[in-house]
Amino acid sequence: MGMKEMKDAYVAKMEAQLGEWGVKLKEMKSKAQEKHDQARQKLDEIKAAGEERWEALKSGVEGAWKELKKTVDSTKME
Protein backbone atom coordinates (compact mmCIF):
# COMPACT_ATOMS: atom_id res chain seq x y z
CA MET A 1 0.00 0.00 0.00
CA GLY A 2 1.41 3.35 -1.05
CA MET A 3 1.59 6.51 1.05
CA LYS A 4 -1.49 8.03 -0.62
CA GLU A 5 -3.56 4.93 0.12
CA MET A 6 -2.31 4.87 3.72
CA LYS A 7 -3.20 8.53 4.15
CA ASP A 8 -6.64 8.03 2.56
CA ALA A 9 -7.35 5.03 4.79
CA TYR A 10 -6.28 6.98 7.87
CA VAL A 11 -8.41 9.99 6.95
CA ALA A 12 -11.41 7.72 6.26
CA LYS A 13 -10.96 6.03 9.64
CA MET A 14 -10.80 9.37 11.46
CA GLU A 15 -13.82 10.71 9.53
CA ALA A 16 -15.82 7.63 10.55
CA GLN A 17 -14.81 8.07 14.21
CA LEU A 18 -15.78 11.74 14.20
CA GLY A 19 -19.11 10.80 12.66
CA GLU A 20 -19.76 8.26 15.41
CA TRP A 21 -18.80 10.75 18.11
CA GLY A 22 -21.05 13.38 16.54
CA VAL A 23 -24.02 11.02 16.79
CA LYS A 24 -23.13 10.19 20.41
CA LEU A 25 -22.82 13.87 21.31
CA LYS A 26 -26.25 14.59 19.83
CA GLU A 27 -27.73 11.74 21.90
CA MET A 28 -26.06 13.04 25.05
CA LYS A 29 -27.26 16.57 24.37
CA SER A 30 -30.79 15.33 23.81
CA LYS A 31 -30.79 13.39 27.10
CA ALA A 32 -29.31 16.32 29.01
CA GLN A 33 -31.86 18.71 27.50
CA GLU A 34 -34.69 16.36 28.46
CA LYS A 35 -33.47 16.17 32.07
CA HIS A 36 -33.01 19.95 32.12
CA ASP A 37 -36.58 20.45 30.90
CA GLN A 38 -37.89 18.05 33.55
CA ALA A 39 -36.05 19.89 36.31
CA ARG A 40 -37.36 23.22 35.00
CA GLN A 41 -40.92 21.87 34.93
CA LYS A 42 -40.68 20.63 38.52
CA LEU A 43 -39.27 23.96 39.67
CA ASP A 44 -42.05 25.81 37.87
CA GLU A 45 -44.59 23.59 39.66
CA ILE A 46 -43.13 24.61 43.03
CA LYS A 47 -43.09 28.27 42.04
CA ALA A 48 -46.79 28.07 41.16
CA ALA A 49 -47.77 25.97 44.18
CA GLY A 50 -49.36 27.40 47.26
CA GLU A 51 -47.56 27.37 50.58
CA GLU A 52 -49.42 24.26 51.70
CA ARG A 53 -48.45 22.23 48.63
CA TRP A 54 -44.85 23.12 47.91
CA GLU A 55 -43.42 20.70 50.50
CA ALA A 56 -45.17 17.81 48.73
CA LEU A 57 -43.59 18.84 45.40
CA LYS A 58 -40.12 19.33 46.87
CA SER A 59 -39.07 15.67 46.54
CA GLY A 60 -39.97 15.69 42.84
CA VAL A 61 -37.75 18.70 42.27
CA GLU A 62 -34.90 17.15 44.21
CA GLY A 63 -35.18 13.91 42.21
CA ALA A 64 -35.15 15.79 38.91
CA TRP A 65 -32.22 17.88 40.14
CA LYS A 66 -30.20 14.77 41.04
CA GLU A 67 -30.86 13.23 37.63
CA LEU A 68 -29.81 16.42 35.85
CA LYS A 69 -26.70 16.76 38.01
CA LYS A 70 -25.76 13.14 37.33
CA THR A 71 -26.13 13.70 33.60
CA VAL A 72 -24.11 16.92 33.65
CA ASP A 73 -21.40 15.41 35.87
CA SER A 74 -21.09 12.36 33.61
CA THR A 75 -20.42 14.56 30.58
CA LYS A 76 -17.70 16.71 32.18
CA MET A 77 -14.44 16.51 30.33
CA GLU A 78 -11.15 16.39 32.16
C-alpha positions as a printed Julia matrix, in Angstrom:
78×3 Matrix{Float64}:
   0.0    0.0    0.0
   1.41   3.35  -1.05
   1.59   6.51   1.05
  -1.49   8.03  -0.62
  -3.56   4.93   0.12
  -2.31   4.87   3.72
  -3.2    8.53   4.15
  -6.64   8.03   2.56
  -7.35   5.03   4.79
  -6.28   6.98   7.87
  -8.41   9.99   6.95
 -11.41   7.72   6.26
 -10.96   6.03   9.64
 -10.8    9.37  11.46
 -13.82  10.71   9.53
 -15.82   7.63  10.55
 -14.81   8.07  14.21
 -15.78  11.74  14.2
 -19.11  10.8   12.66
 -19.76   8.26  15.41
 -18.8   10.75  18.11
 -21.05  13.38  16.54
 -24.02  11.02  16.79
 -23.13  10.19  20.41
 -22.82  13.87  21.31
 -26.25  14.59  19.83
 -27.73  11.74  21.9
 -26.06  13.04  25.05
 -27.26  16.57  24.37
 -30.79  15.33  23.81
 -30.79  13.39  27.1
 -29.31  16.32  29.01
 -31.86  18.71  27.5
 -34.69  16.36  28.46
 -33.47  16.17  32.07
 -33.01  19.95  32.12
 -36.58  20.45  30.9
 -37.89  18.05  33.55
 -36.05  19.89  36.31
 -37.36  23.22  35.0
 -40.92  21.87  34.93
 -40.68  20.63  38.52
 -39.27  23.96  39.67
 -42.05  25.81  37.87
 -44.59  23.59  39.66
 -43.13  24.61  43.03
 -43.09  28.27  42.04
 -46.79  28.07  41.16
 -47.77  25.97  44.18
 -49.36  27.4   47.26
 -47.56  27.37  50.58
 -49.42  24.26  51.7
 -48.45  22.23  48.63
 -44.85  23.12  47.91
 -43.42  20.7   50.5
 -45.17  17.81  48.73
 -43.59  18.84  45.4
 -40.12  19.33  46.87
 -39.07  15.67  46.54
 -39.97  15.69  42.84
 -37.75  18.7   42.27
 -34.9   17.15  44.21
 -35.18  13.91  42.21
 -35.15  15.79  38.91
 -32.22  17.88  40.14
 -30.2   14.77  41.04
 -30.86  13.23  37.63
 -29.81  16.42  35.85
 -26.7   16.76  38.01
 -25.76  13.14  37.33
 -26.13  13.7   33.6
 -24.11  16.92  33.65
 -21.4   15.41  35.87
 -21.09  12.36  33.61
 -20.42  14.56  30.58
 -17.7   16.71  32.18
 -14.44  16.51  30.33
 -11.15  16.39  32.16
